[in-house]
């Protein structure tokens, strides 16, 4: 430390003399003092700041994420988002986040063969059998809806799609 106090300068004279003797001995033994060029600045950018966010993932986790992103990128060329979610076992929100982070575009459009709340063909076949049981019992359409816990719209659609002969309620005597 540089001090302008005269008493401190006089006090450090002994240390300065010891340092000068040590340097003299080093140079006489064949040592060389290298002087670094301090005028140039490093062109390396800092690994922090507004331009880049720090990576908080461990290397193994980062590698797993990169591998998953590569798999998703390959699948995105042929499958739609819902199929990729089912295959990878992730939610649609996670898939969208990965796609945004890794610039993945899904080329295959969504394939909606039926409405999202529509029953599967197996479930519909089971309902058709239960509807035929209701016909055999001789109950009307509304009672059939209540006993099967289905909507009347679904009942009417099944009657139409499967060509079921379900008689309408007979007019009451008035």
VMD Tcl script that builds the backbone (N, CA, C; Angstrom):
set m [mol new atoms 522]
animate dup $m
set s [atomselect $m all]
$s set {name element resname resid chain x y z} {
  {N N UNK 1 A 0.839 -1.176 0.000}
  {CA C UNK 1 A 0.000 0.000 0.000}
  {C C UNK 1 A 0.882 1.236 0.000}
  {N N UNK 2 A 0.562 2.220 -0.783}
  {CA C UNK 2 A 1.329 3.456 -0.876}
  {C C UNK 2 A 0.761 4.437 0.132}
  {N N UNK 3 A 1.655 4.985 0.935}
  {CA C UNK 3 A 1.209 5.940 1.941}
  {C C UNK 3 A 2.048 7.203 1.830}
  {N N UNK 4 A 1.437 8.311 1.956}
  {CA C UNK 4 A 2.161 9.586 1.889}
  {C C UNK 4 A 2.609 10.041 3.271}
  {N N UNK 5 A 2.287 9.254 4.264}
  {CA C UNK 5 A 2.723 9.617 5.605}
  {C C UNK 5 A 4.200 9.292 5.744}
  {N N UNK 6 A 4.984 10.241 6.148}
  {CA C UNK 6 A 6.435 10.089 6.228}
  {C C UNK 6 A 6.833 9.029 7.248}
  {N N UNK 7 A 6.118 8.944 8.344}
  {CA C UNK 7 A 6.473 7.959 9.370}
  {C C UNK 7 A 6.255 6.536 8.851}
  {N N UNK 8 A 5.214 6.326 8.066}
  {CA C UNK 8 A 4.958 5.002 7.502}
  {C C UNK 8 A 6.009 4.663 6.460}
  {N N UNK 9 A 6.432 5.646 5.681}
  {CA C UNK 9 A 7.459 5.414 4.659}
  {C C UNK 9 A 8.763 5.010 5.328}
  {N N UNK 10 A 9.139 5.686 6.399}
  {CA C UNK 10 A 10.384 5.354 7.111}
  {C C UNK 10 A 10.281 3.989 7.770}
  {N N UNK 11 A 9.102 3.639 8.236}
  {CA C UNK 11 A 8.902 2.358 8.889}
  {C C UNK 11 A 9.032 1.208 7.880}
  {N N UNK 12 A 8.655 1.430 6.636}
  {CA C UNK 12 A 8.679 0.395 5.599}
  {C C UNK 12 A 10.036 0.306 4.899}
  {N N UNK 13 A 11.008 1.161 5.260}
  {CA C UNK 13 A 12.328 1.133 4.619}
  {C C UNK 13 A 13.001 -0.225 4.785}
  {N N UNK 14 A 12.881 -0.837 5.948}
  {CA C UNK 14 A 13.523 -2.132 6.198}
  {C C UNK 14 A 12.910 -3.207 5.296}
  {N N UNK 15 A 11.608 -3.204 5.162}
  {CA C UNK 15 A 10.946 -4.191 4.295}
  {C C UNK 15 A 11.325 -3.971 2.836}
  {N N UNK 16 A 11.426 -2.711 2.424}
  {CA C UNK 16 A 11.791 -2.392 1.050}
  {C C UNK 16 A 13.209 -2.872 0.759}
  {N N UNK 17 A 14.132 -2.719 1.715}
  {CA C UNK 17 A 15.510 -3.168 1.537}
  {C C UNK 17 A 15.562 -4.694 1.438}
  {N N UNK 18 A 14.784 -5.408 2.283}
  {CA C UNK 18 A 14.740 -6.877 2.220}
  {C C UNK 18 A 14.204 -7.349 0.864}
  {N N UNK 19 A 13.160 -6.692 0.361}
  {CA C UNK 19 A 12.590 -7.046 -0.935}
  {C C UNK 19 A 13.596 -6.811 -2.055}
  {N N UNK 20 A 14.341 -5.705 -1.990}
  {CA C UNK 20 A 15.354 -5.405 -3.012}
  {C C UNK 20 A 16.453 -6.456 -2.985}
  {N N UNK 21 A 16.874 -6.908 -1.776}
  {CA C UNK 21 A 17.903 -7.950 -1.666}
  {C C UNK 21 A 17.393 -9.277 -2.237}
  {N N UNK 22 A 16.126 -9.594 -1.966}
  {CA C UNK 22 A 15.547 -10.842 -2.478}
  {C C UNK 22 A 15.482 -10.827 -4.001}
  {N N UNK 23 A 15.115 -9.700 -4.571}
  {CA C UNK 23 A 15.056 -9.575 -6.036}
  {C C UNK 23 A 16.448 -9.710 -6.624}
  {N N UNK 24 A 17.430 -9.093 -5.978}
  {CA C UNK 24 A 18.824 -9.156 -6.445}
  {C C UNK 24 A 19.321 -10.600 -6.443}
  {N N UNK 25 A 19.010 -11.353 -5.374}
  {CA C UNK 25 A 19.440 -12.749 -5.270}
  {C C UNK 25 A 18.744 -13.599 -6.338}
  {N N UNK 26 A 17.483 -13.341 -6.584}
  {CA C UNK 26 A 16.731 -14.087 -7.594}
  {C C UNK 26 A 17.316 -13.868 -8.983}
  {N N UNK 27 A 17.613 -12.613 -9.314}
  {CA C UNK 27 A 18.160 -12.303 -10.635}
  {C C UNK 27 A 19.572 -12.856 -10.796}
  {N N UNK 28 A 20.389 -12.833 -9.723}
  {CA C UNK 28 A 21.761 -13.348 -9.820}
  {C C UNK 28 A 21.761 -14.875 -9.945}
  {N N UNK 29 A 20.718 -15.548 -9.457}
  {CA C UNK 29 A 20.625 -17.002 -9.571}
  {C C UNK 29 A 20.128 -17.422 -10.955}
  {N N UNK 30 A 19.845 -16.473 -11.838}
  {CA C UNK 30 A 19.420 -16.800 -13.195}
  {C C UNK 30 A 17.922 -16.641 -13.412}
  {N N UNK 31 A 17.236 -16.111 -12.453}
  {CA C UNK 31 A 15.799 -15.912 -12.582}
  {C C UNK 31 A 15.483 -14.745 -13.509}
  {N N UNK 32 A 14.318 -14.734 -14.046}
  {CA C UNK 32 A 13.898 -13.656 -14.938}
  {C C UNK 32 A 12.531 -13.155 -14.478}
  {N N UNK 33 A 12.354 -11.872 -14.510}
  {CA C UNK 33 A 11.082 -11.258 -14.134}
  {C C UNK 33 A 10.320 -10.944 -15.411}
  {N N UNK 34 A 9.132 -11.524 -15.535}
  {CA C UNK 34 A 8.301 -11.288 -16.708}
  {C C UNK 34 A 7.311 -10.174 -16.385}
  {N N UNK 35 A 7.174 -9.283 -17.319}
  {CA C UNK 35 A 6.222 -8.187 -17.133}
  {C C UNK 35 A 5.017 -8.444 -18.031}
  {N N UNK 36 A 3.838 -8.493 -17.438}
  {CA C UNK 36 A 2.611 -8.733 -18.194}
  {C C UNK 36 A 2.170 -7.453 -18.879}
  {N N UNK 37 A 1.606 -7.634 -20.074}
  {CA C UNK 37 A 1.077 -6.491 -20.814}
  {C C UNK 37 A -0.323 -6.195 -20.274}
  {N N UNK 38 A -0.461 -5.121 -19.563}
  {CA C UNK 38 A -1.741 -4.790 -18.932}
  {C C UNK 38 A -2.565 -3.830 -19.771}
  {N N UNK 39 A -2.038 -3.412 -20.905}
  {CA C UNK 39 A -2.759 -2.427 -21.711}
  {C C UNK 39 A -3.923 -3.049 -22.495}
  {N N UNK 40 A -3.852 -4.352 -22.798}
  {CA C UNK 40 A -4.919 -4.978 -23.576}
  {C C UNK 40 A -6.012 -5.492 -22.638}
  {N N UNK 41 A -7.238 -5.400 -23.110}
  {CA C UNK 41 A -8.364 -5.924 -22.339}
  {C C UNK 41 A -8.777 -7.264 -22.930}
  {N N UNK 42 A -9.354 -8.107 -22.119}
  {CA C UNK 42 A -9.780 -9.409 -22.622}
  {C C UNK 42 A -11.060 -9.235 -23.440}
  {N N UNK 43 A -11.144 -9.978 -24.541}
  {CA C UNK 43 A -12.312 -9.875 -25.413}
  {C C UNK 43 A -13.412 -10.847 -24.989}
  {N N UNK 44 A -13.159 -11.615 -23.931}
  {CA C UNK 44 A -14.146 -12.587 -23.472}
  {C C UNK 44 A -15.286 -11.869 -22.763}
  {N N UNK 45 A -16.504 -12.232 -23.144}
  {CA C UNK 45 A -17.679 -11.621 -22.525}
  {C C UNK 45 A -17.942 -12.291 -21.183}
  {N N UNK 46 A -18.473 -11.559 -20.244}
  {CA C UNK 46 A -18.804 -12.198 -18.964}
  {C C UNK 46 A -19.958 -13.185 -19.145}
  {N N UNK 47 A -19.983 -14.199 -18.303}
  {CA C UNK 47 A -21.009 -15.240 -18.408}
  {C C UNK 47 A -22.285 -14.854 -17.673}
  {N N UNK 48 A -22.483 -13.611 -17.435}
  {CA C UNK 48 A -23.678 -13.151 -16.742}
  {C C UNK 48 A -24.098 -11.832 -17.356}
  {N N UNK 49 A -25.215 -11.316 -16.949}
  {CA C UNK 49 A -25.680 -10.027 -17.453}
  {C C UNK 49 A -27.032 -10.161 -18.102}
  {N N UNK 50 A -27.429 -9.140 -18.796}
  {CA C UNK 50 A -28.757 -9.110 -19.396}
  {C C UNK 50 A -28.838 -9.948 -20.666}
  {N N UNK 51 A -27.697 -10.156 -21.353}
  {CA C UNK 51 A -27.730 -10.867 -22.624}
  {C C UNK 51 A -27.969 -12.366 -22.442}
  {N N UNK 52 A -27.391 -12.944 -21.409}
  {CA C UNK 52 A -27.557 -14.383 -21.219}
  {C C UNK 52 A -27.875 -14.667 -19.762}
  {N N UNK 53 A -28.801 -15.566 -19.569}
  {CA C UNK 53 A -29.162 -15.941 -18.209}
  {C C UNK 53 A -28.274 -17.091 -17.760}
  {N N UNK 54 A -28.024 -17.200 -16.481}
  {CA C UNK 54 A -27.187 -18.301 -16.011}
  {C C UNK 54 A -27.918 -19.631 -16.141}
  {N N UNK 55 A -27.164 -20.682 -16.326}
  {CA C UNK 55 A -27.742 -22.017 -16.445}
  {C C UNK 55 A -27.697 -22.669 -15.070}
  {N N UNK 56 A -28.864 -22.926 -14.493}
  {CA C UNK 56 A -28.932 -23.480 -13.151}
  {C C UNK 56 A -29.012 -25.002 -13.156}
  {N N UNK 57 A -29.039 -25.629 -14.332}
  {CA C UNK 57 A -29.155 -27.082 -14.396}
  {C C UNK 57 A -27.797 -27.748 -14.195}
  {N N UNK 58 A -27.817 -28.892 -13.520}
  {CA C UNK 58 A -26.604 -29.695 -13.413}
  {C C UNK 58 A -26.295 -30.256 -14.800}
  {N N UNK 59 A -25.033 -30.569 -15.087}
  {CA C UNK 59 A -24.690 -31.063 -16.432}
  {C C UNK 59 A -25.475 -32.307 -16.851}
  {N N UNK 60 A -25.718 -33.244 -15.923}
  {CA C UNK 60 A -26.453 -34.458 -16.303}
  {C C UNK 60 A -27.903 -34.138 -16.640}
  {N N UNK 61 A -28.511 -33.234 -15.872}
  {CA C UNK 61 A -29.898 -32.848 -16.136}
  {C C UNK 61 A -29.984 -32.106 -17.461}
  {N N UNK 62 A -29.012 -31.229 -17.721}
  {CA C UNK 62 A -28.978 -30.481 -18.978}
  {C C UNK 62 A -28.848 -31.440 -20.158}
  {N N UNK 63 A -28.005 -32.460 -19.997}
  {CA C UNK 63 A -27.827 -33.432 -21.078}
  {C C UNK 63 A -29.120 -34.214 -21.322}
  {N N UNK 64 A -29.811 -34.593 -20.242}
  {CA C UNK 64 A -31.090 -35.299 -20.390}
  {C C UNK 64 A -32.120 -34.414 -21.091}
  {N N UNK 65 A -32.154 -33.128 -20.722}
  {CA C UNK 65 A -33.096 -32.197 -21.353}
  {C C UNK 65 A -32.791 -32.043 -22.839}
  {N N UNK 66 A -31.507 -31.954 -23.156}
  {CA C UNK 66 A -31.121 -31.827 -24.564}
  {C C UNK 66 A -31.496 -33.082 -25.356}
  {N N UNK 67 A -31.295 -34.260 -24.746}
  {CA C UNK 67 A -31.666 -35.509 -25.420}
  {C C UNK 67 A -33.174 -35.575 -25.651}
  {N N UNK 68 A -33.948 -35.147 -24.645}
  {CA C UNK 68 A -35.405 -35.154 -24.789}
  {C C UNK 68 A -35.832 -34.179 -25.882}
  {N N UNK 69 A -35.180 -33.013 -25.943}
  {CA C UNK 69 A -35.508 -32.033 -26.978}
  {C C UNK 69 A -35.194 -32.584 -28.370}
  {N N UNK 70 A -34.100 -33.326 -28.496}
  {CA C UNK 70 A -33.768 -33.938 -29.791}
  {C C UNK 70 A -34.818 -34.978 -30.189}
  {N N UNK 71 A -35.250 -35.798 -29.204}
  {CA C UNK 71 A -36.292 -36.789 -29.504}
  {C C UNK 71 A -37.578 -36.097 -29.935}
  {N N UNK 72 A -37.954 -35.042 -29.220}
  {CA C UNK 72 A -39.187 -34.323 -29.544}
  {C C UNK 72 A -39.077 -33.681 -30.919}
  {N N UNK 73 A -37.901 -33.156 -31.245}
  {CA C UNK 73 A -37.698 -32.525 -32.554}
  {C C UNK 73 A -37.877 -33.550 -33.677}
  {N N UNK 74 A -37.398 -34.780 -33.467}
  {CA C UNK 74 A -37.583 -35.830 -34.479}
  {C C UNK 74 A -39.052 -36.233 -34.589}
  {N N UNK 75 A -39.720 -36.348 -33.431}
  {CA C UNK 75 A -41.127 -36.758 -33.440}
  {C C UNK 75 A -42.033 -35.673 -34.016}
  {N N UNK 76 A -41.622 -34.402 -33.887}
  {CA C UNK 76 A -42.465 -33.286 -34.329}
  {C C UNK 76 A -42.679 -33.277 -35.836}
  {N N UNK 77 A -41.836 -33.981 -36.566}
  {CA C UNK 77 A -41.976 -34.005 -38.026}
  {C C UNK 77 A -43.119 -34.910 -38.479}
  {N N UNK 78 A -43.462 -35.901 -37.651}
  {CA C UNK 78 A -44.479 -36.866 -38.075}
  {C C UNK 78 A -45.702 -36.919 -37.169}
  {N N UNK 79 A -45.533 -36.627 -35.882}
  {CA C UNK 79 A -46.641 -36.743 -34.932}
  {C C UNK 79 A -47.162 -35.375 -34.525}
  {N N UNK 80 A -48.395 -35.339 -34.026}
  {CA C UNK 80 A -48.920 -34.078 -33.513}
  {C C UNK 80 A -48.565 -33.940 -32.035}
  {N N UNK 81 A -48.921 -32.793 -31.450}
  {CA C UNK 81 A -48.507 -32.497 -30.077}
  {C C UNK 81 A -49.075 -33.483 -29.064}
  {N N UNK 82 A -50.341 -33.855 -29.213}
  {CA C UNK 82 A -50.953 -34.774 -28.248}
  {C C UNK 82 A -50.298 -36.152 -28.292}
  {N N UNK 83 A -49.953 -36.614 -29.478}
  {CA C UNK 83 A -49.298 -37.916 -29.604}
  {C C UNK 83 A -47.897 -37.885 -29.004}
  {N N UNK 84 A -47.182 -36.763 -29.178}
  {CA C UNK 84 A -45.845 -36.626 -28.594}
  {C C UNK 84 A -45.940 -36.615 -27.073}
  {N N UNK 85 A -46.943 -35.911 -26.539}
  {CA C UNK 85 A -47.141 -35.876 -25.082}
  {C C UNK 85 A -47.371 -37.278 -24.542}
  {N N UNK 86 A -48.184 -38.055 -25.228}
  {CA C UNK 86 A -48.465 -39.420 -24.782}
  {C C UNK 86 A -47.209 -40.290 -24.862}
  {N N UNK 87 A -46.421 -40.116 -25.915}
  {CA C UNK 87 A -45.229 -40.938 -26.105}
  {C C UNK 87 A -44.125 -40.585 -25.109}
  {N N UNK 88 A -43.949 -39.289 -24.829}
  {CA C UNK 88 A -42.899 -38.841 -23.913}
  {C C UNK 88 A -43.342 -38.848 -22.453}
  {N N UNK 89 A -44.650 -38.901 -22.229}
  {CA C UNK 89 A -45.155 -38.900 -20.858}
  {C C UNK 89 A -45.076 -37.540 -20.192}
  {N N UNK 90 A -45.296 -36.474 -20.967}
  {CA C UNK 90 A -45.261 -35.114 -20.423}
  {C C UNK 90 A -46.574 -34.418 -20.744}
  {N N UNK 91 A -46.807 -33.310 -20.068}
  {CA C UNK 91 A -48.038 -32.563 -20.322}
  {C C UNK 91 A -47.853 -31.637 -21.523}
  {N N UNK 92 A -48.964 -31.119 -22.015}
  {CA C UNK 92 A -48.917 -30.231 -23.178}
  {C C UNK 92 A -48.186 -28.932 -22.841}
  {N N UNK 93 A -48.353 -28.436 -21.617}
  {CA C UNK 93 A -47.664 -27.208 -21.206}
  {C C UNK 93 A -46.156 -27.378 -21.194}
  {N N UNK 94 A -45.676 -28.516 -20.695}
  {CA C UNK 94 A -44.233 -28.796 -20.680}
  {C C UNK 94 A -43.719 -28.905 -22.112}
  {N N UNK 95 A -44.494 -29.564 -22.973}
  {CA C UNK 95 A -44.095 -29.705 -24.379}
  {C C UNK 95 A -43.992 -28.342 -25.056}
  {N N UNK 96 A -44.957 -27.468 -24.784}
  {CA C UNK 96 A -44.906 -26.125 -25.373}
  {C C UNK 96 A -43.689 -25.359 -24.873}
  {N N UNK 97 A -43.351 -25.509 -23.584}
  {CA C UNK 97 A -42.169 -24.840 -23.037}
  {C C UNK 97 A -40.891 -25.325 -23.687}
  {N N UNK 98 A -40.763 -26.634 -23.865}
  {CA C UNK 98 A -39.580 -27.199 -24.522}
  {C C UNK 98 A -39.511 -26.724 -25.967}
  {N N UNK 99 A -40.660 -26.706 -26.648}
  {CA C UNK 99 A -40.695 -26.269 -28.048}
  {C C UNK 99 A -40.271 -24.815 -28.177}
  {N N UNK 100 A -40.678 -23.986 -27.233}
  {CA C UNK 100 A -40.299 -22.570 -27.286}
  {C C UNK 100 A -38.812 -22.401 -27.001}
  {N N UNK 101 A -38.297 -23.147 -26.009}
  {CA C UNK 101 A -36.900 -23.024 -25.612}
  {C C UNK 101 A -35.958 -23.517 -26.703}
  {N N UNK 102 A -36.327 -24.585 -27.410}
  {CA C UNK 102 A -35.453 -25.190 -28.409}
  {C C UNK 102 A -35.888 -24.885 -29.842}
  {N N UNK 103 A -36.832 -23.980 -30.040}
  {CA C UNK 103 A -37.325 -23.582 -31.367}
  {C C UNK 103 A -37.789 -24.788 -32.191}
  {N N UNK 104 A -38.671 -25.570 -31.615}
  {CA C UNK 104 A -39.210 -26.742 -32.304}
  {C C UNK 104 A -40.554 -26.369 -32.906}
  {N N UNK 105 A -40.737 -26.695 -34.179}
  {CA C UNK 105 A -42.010 -26.449 -34.854}
  {C C UNK 105 A -42.668 -27.791 -35.145}
  {N N UNK 106 A -43.954 -27.855 -34.905}
  {CA C UNK 106 A -44.710 -29.081 -35.129}
  {C C UNK 106 A -45.317 -29.026 -36.524}
  {N N UNK 107 A -44.844 -29.898 -37.404}
  {CA C UNK 107 A -45.302 -29.891 -38.790}
  {C C UNK 107 A -46.645 -30.597 -38.935}
  {N N UNK 108 A -46.862 -31.648 -38.160}
  {CA C UNK 108 A -48.123 -32.388 -38.250}
  {C C UNK 108 A -49.194 -31.650 -37.464}
  {N N UNK 109 A -50.317 -31.405 -38.122}
  {CA C UNK 109 A -51.417 -30.717 -37.460}
  {C C UNK 109 A -52.156 -31.633 -36.514}
  {N N UNK 110 A -53.026 -31.072 -35.718}
  {CA C UNK 110 A -53.778 -31.917 -34.787}
  {C C UNK 110 A -54.747 -32.827 -35.529}
  {N N UNK 111 A -54.819 -34.070 -35.088}
  {CA C UNK 111 A -55.713 -35.048 -35.712}
  {C C UNK 111 A -56.852 -35.316 -34.747}
  {N N UNK 112 A -57.987 -34.707 -34.997}
  {CA C UNK 112 A -59.143 -34.911 -34.139}
  {C C UNK 112 A -60.170 -35.722 -34.915}
  {N N UNK 113 A -60.185 -37.014 -34.662}
  {CA C UNK 113 A -61.121 -37.889 -35.350}
  {C C UNK 113 A -62.521 -37.749 -34.776}
  {N N UNK 114 A -62.600 -37.414 -33.493}
  {CA C UNK 114 A -63.907 -37.267 -32.852}
  {C C UNK 114 A -63.832 -36.160 -31.816}
  {N N UNK 115 A -64.972 -35.798 -31.319}
  {CA C UNK 115 A -65.033 -34.763 -30.288}
  {C C UNK 115 A -64.288 -35.250 -29.043}
  {N N UNK 116 A -63.722 -34.327 -28.265}
  {CA C UNK 116 A -62.920 -34.754 -27.117}
  {C C UNK 116 A -63.723 -35.481 -26.043}
  {N N UNK 117 A -65.029 -35.205 -25.958}
  {CA C UNK 117 A -65.831 -35.865 -24.933}
  {C C UNK 117 A -66.619 -37.051 -25.480}
  {N N UNK 118 A -66.384 -37.427 -26.705}
  {CA C UNK 118 A -67.117 -38.539 -27.315}
  {C C UNK 118 A -66.570 -39.867 -26.799}
  {N N UNK 119 A -67.453 -40.807 -26.594}
  {CA C UNK 119 A -67.068 -42.112 -26.067}
  {C C UNK 119 A -66.331 -42.923 -27.123}
  {N N UNK 120 A -65.528 -43.844 -26.663}
  {CA C UNK 120 A -64.803 -44.726 -27.580}
  {C C UNK 120 A -65.786 -45.708 -28.219}
  {N N UNK 121 A -65.423 -46.302 -29.351}
  {CA C UNK 121 A -66.334 -47.263 -29.998}
  {C C UNK 121 A -66.712 -48.445 -29.091}
  {N N UNK 122 A -65.764 -48.886 -28.248}
  {CA C UNK 122 A -66.067 -49.998 -27.337}
  {C C UNK 122 A -67.124 -49.586 -26.322}
  {N N UNK 123 A -66.988 -48.370 -25.776}
  {CA C UNK 123 A -67.963 -47.881 -24.798}
  {C C UNK 123 A -69.329 -47.682 -25.456}
  {N N UNK 124 A -69.325 -47.207 -26.698}
  {CA C UNK 124 A -70.592 -47.029 -27.415}
  {C C UNK 124 A -71.264 -48.378 -27.677}
  {N N UNK 125 A -70.486 -49.395 -28.023}
  {CA C UNK 125 A -71.059 -50.728 -28.259}
  {C C UNK 125 A -71.692 -51.271 -26.981}
  {N N UNK 126 A -71.059 -51.010 -25.853}
  {CA C UNK 126 A -71.619 -51.439 -24.569}
  {C C UNK 126 A -72.924 -50.699 -24.272}
  {N N UNK 127 A -72.953 -49.394 -24.587}
  {CA C UNK 127 A -74.178 -48.613 -24.368}
  {C C UNK 127 A -75.306 -49.093 -25.279}
  {N N UNK 128 A -74.979 -49.473 -26.507}
  {CA C UNK 128 A -75.998 -49.982 -27.433}
  {C C UNK 128 A -76.630 -51.253 -26.866}
  {N N UNK 129 A -75.803 -52.118 -26.288}
  {CA C UNK 129 A -76.346 -53.338 -25.678}
  {C C UNK 129 A -77.267 -53.003 -24.509}
  {N N UNK 130 A -76.883 -52.016 -23.710}
  {CA C UNK 130 A -77.720 -51.619 -22.570}
  {C C UNK 130 A -79.016 -50.952 -23.041}
  {N N UNK 131 A -78.940 -50.208 -24.160}
  {CA C UNK 131 A -80.156 -49.591 -24.724}
  {C C UNK 131 A -81.117 -50.685 -25.189}
  {N N UNK 132 A -80.575 -51.724 -25.818}
  {CA C UNK 132 A -81.430 -52.833 -26.268}
  {C C UNK 132 A -82.070 -53.553 -25.078}
  {N N UNK 133 A -81.353 -53.604 -23.951}
  {CA C UNK 133 A -81.945 -54.170 -22.730}
  {C C UNK 133 A -83.107 -53.308 -22.247}
  {N N UNK 134 A -82.955 -51.985 -22.362}
  {CA C UNK 134 A -84.037 -51.070 -21.967}
  {C C UNK 134 A -85.264 -51.271 -22.862}
  {N N UNK 135 A -85.024 -51.488 -24.151}
  {CA C UNK 135 A -86.141 -51.738 -25.082}
  {C C UNK 135 A -86.862 -53.020 -24.669}
  {N N UNK 136 A -86.076 -54.045 -24.303}
  {CA C UNK 136 A -86.672 -55.323 -23.901}
  {C C UNK 136 A -87.496 -55.173 -22.623}
  {N N UNK 137 A -87.076 -54.262 -21.743}
  {CA C UNK 137 A -87.829 -54.029 -20.502}
  {C C UNK 137 A -89.091 -53.213 -20.753}
  {N N UNK 138 A -89.146 -52.541 -21.902}
  {CA C UNK 138 A -90.327 -51.768 -22.268}
  {C C UNK 138 A -90.388 -50.394 -21.627}
  {N N UNK 139 A -89.238 -49.813 -21.313}
  {CA C UNK 139 A -89.247 -48.458 -20.740}
  {C C UNK 139 A -89.040 -47.433 -21.842}
  {N N UNK 140 A -89.530 -46.219 -21.603}
  {CA C UNK 140 A -89.442 -45.190 -22.647}
  {C C UNK 140 A -88.037 -44.581 -22.709}
  {N N UNK 141 A -87.846 -43.690 -23.657}
  {CA C UNK 141 A -86.518 -43.124 -23.920}
  {C C UNK 141 A -85.980 -42.309 -22.743}
  {N N UNK 142 A -86.821 -41.494 -22.125}
  {CA C UNK 142 A -86.354 -40.667 -21.007}
  {C C UNK 142 A -85.947 -41.527 -19.815}
  {N N UNK 143 A -86.700 -42.555 -19.540}
  {CA C UNK 143 A -86.339 -43.457 -18.447}
  {C C UNK 143 A -85.049 -44.212 -18.774}
  {N N UNK 144 A -84.858 -44.521 -20.035}
  {CA C UNK 144 A -83.618 -45.176 -20.475}
  {C C UNK 144 A -82.415 -44.266 -20.237}
  {N N UNK 145 A -82.578 -42.974 -20.554}
  {CA C UNK 145 A -81.500 -41.996 -20.326}
  {C C UNK 145 A -81.131 -41.954 -18.849}
  {N N UNK 146 A -82.149 -41.931 -17.989}
  {CA C UNK 146 A -81.903 -41.860 -16.545}
  {C C UNK 146 A -81.256 -43.140 -16.030}
  {N N UNK 147 A -81.712 -44.284 -16.513}
  {CA C UNK 147 A -81.155 -45.550 -16.017}
  {C C UNK 147 A -79.710 -45.760 -16.481}
  {N N UNK 148 A -79.378 -45.257 -17.665}
  {CA C UNK 148 A -78.006 -45.395 -18.180}
  {C C UNK 148 A -77.109 -44.228 -17.782}
  {N N UNK 149 A -77.713 -43.183 -17.205}
  {CA C UNK 149 A -76.981 -41.953 -16.828}
  {C C UNK 149 A -76.292 -41.330 -18.034}
  {N N UNK 150 A -77.048 -41.197 -19.120}
  {CA C UNK 150 A -76.530 -40.536 -20.318}
  {C C UNK 150 A -77.503 -39.435 -20.713}
  {N N UNK 151 A -77.036 -38.550 -21.574}
  {CA C UNK 151 A -77.904 -37.468 -22.026}
  {C C UNK 151 A -78.839 -37.973 -23.122}
  {N N UNK 152 A -79.922 -37.241 -23.306}
  {CA C UNK 152 A -80.870 -37.632 -24.353}
  {C C UNK 152 A -80.247 -37.445 -25.731}
  {N N UNK 153 A -79.376 -36.446 -25.863}
  {CA C UNK 153 A -78.699 -36.221 -27.147}
  {C C UNK 153 A -77.850 -37.436 -27.518}
  {N N UNK 154 A -77.120 -37.970 -26.539}
  {CA C UNK 154 A -76.301 -39.152 -26.796}
  {C C UNK 154 A -77.187 -40.343 -27.158}
  {N N UNK 155 A -78.282 -40.503 -26.446}
  {CA C UNK 155 A -79.202 -41.605 -26.752}
  {C C UNK 155 A -79.729 -41.491 -28.178}
  {N N UNK 156 A -80.173 -40.288 -28.570}
  {CA C UNK 156 A -80.714 -40.092 -29.923}
  {C C UNK 156 A -79.640 -40.325 -30.984}
  {N N UNK 157 A -78.411 -39.915 -30.705}
  {CA C UNK 157 A -77.334 -40.134 -31.671}
  {C C UNK 157 A -77.037 -41.625 -31.821}
  {N N UNK 158 A -76.993 -42.349 -30.711}
  {CA C UNK 158 A -76.741 -43.788 -30.783}
  {C C UNK 158 A -77.866 -44.510 -31.523}
  {N N UNK 159 A -79.107 -44.081 -31.280}
  {CA C UNK 159 A -80.248 -44.680 -31.987}
  {C C UNK 159 A -80.110 -44.463 -33.485}
  {N N UNK 160 A -79.680 -43.265 -33.863}
  {CA C UNK 160 A -79.540 -42.941 -35.290}
  {C C UNK 160 A -78.336 -43.664 -35.903}
  {N N UNK 161 A -77.160 -43.602 -35.224}
  {CA C UNK 161 A -75.939 -44.190 -35.781}
  {C C UNK 161 A -76.018 -45.705 -35.907}
  {N N UNK 162 A -76.611 -46.365 -34.926}
  {CA C UNK 162 A -76.647 -47.825 -34.924}
  {C C UNK 162 A -77.988 -48.387 -35.420}
  {N N UNK 163 A -78.833 -47.511 -35.962}
  {CA C UNK 163 A -80.138 -47.906 -36.536}
  {C C UNK 163 A -80.946 -48.778 -35.566}
  {N N UNK 164 A -81.087 -48.281 -34.363}
  {CA C UNK 164 A -81.848 -49.006 -33.340}
  {C C UNK 164 A -83.318 -48.621 -33.482}
  {N N UNK 165 A -84.174 -49.606 -33.450}
  {CA C UNK 165 A -85.615 -49.352 -33.531}
  {C C UNK 165 A -86.135 -49.171 -32.106}
  {N N UNK 166 A -86.084 -47.931 -31.638}
  {CA C UNK 166 A -86.559 -47.615 -30.286}
  {C C UNK 166 A -87.850 -46.828 -30.438}
  {N N UNK 167 A -88.980 -47.407 -30.060}
  {CA C UNK 167 A -90.252 -46.699 -30.257}
  {C C UNK 167 A -90.358 -45.468 -29.367}
  {N N UNK 168 A -90.983 -44.440 -29.933}
  {CA C UNK 168 A -91.217 -43.228 -29.154}
  {C C UNK 168 A -92.361 -43.489 -28.187}
  {N N UNK 169 A -92.497 -42.632 -27.220}
  {CA C UNK 169 A -93.550 -42.774 -26.218}
  {C C UNK 169 A -94.907 -42.677 -26.901}
  {N N UNK 170 A -95.784 -43.589 -26.580}
  {CA C UNK 170 A -97.119 -43.578 -27.173}
  {C C UNK 170 A -97.906 -42.423 -26.582}
  {N N UNK 171 A -98.752 -41.791 -27.372}
  {CA C UNK 171 A -99.524 -40.681 -26.825}
  {C C UNK 171 A -100.437 -41.159 -25.696}
  {N N UNK 172 A -100.475 -40.379 -24.664}
  {CA C UNK 172 A -101.285 -40.739 -23.490}
  {C C UNK 172 A -102.756 -40.464 -23.761}
  {N N UNK 173 A -103.616 -41.191 -23.058}
  {CA C UNK 173 A -105.052 -40.986 -23.198}
  {C C UNK 173 A -105.430 -39.702 -22.489}
  {N N UNK 174 A -106.117 -38.815 -23.173}
  {CA C UNK 174 A -106.531 -37.548 -22.564}
  {C C UNK 174 A -107.995 -37.399 -22.621}
}
mol reanalyze $m
mol bondsrecalc $m
mol representation Tube
mol addrep $m
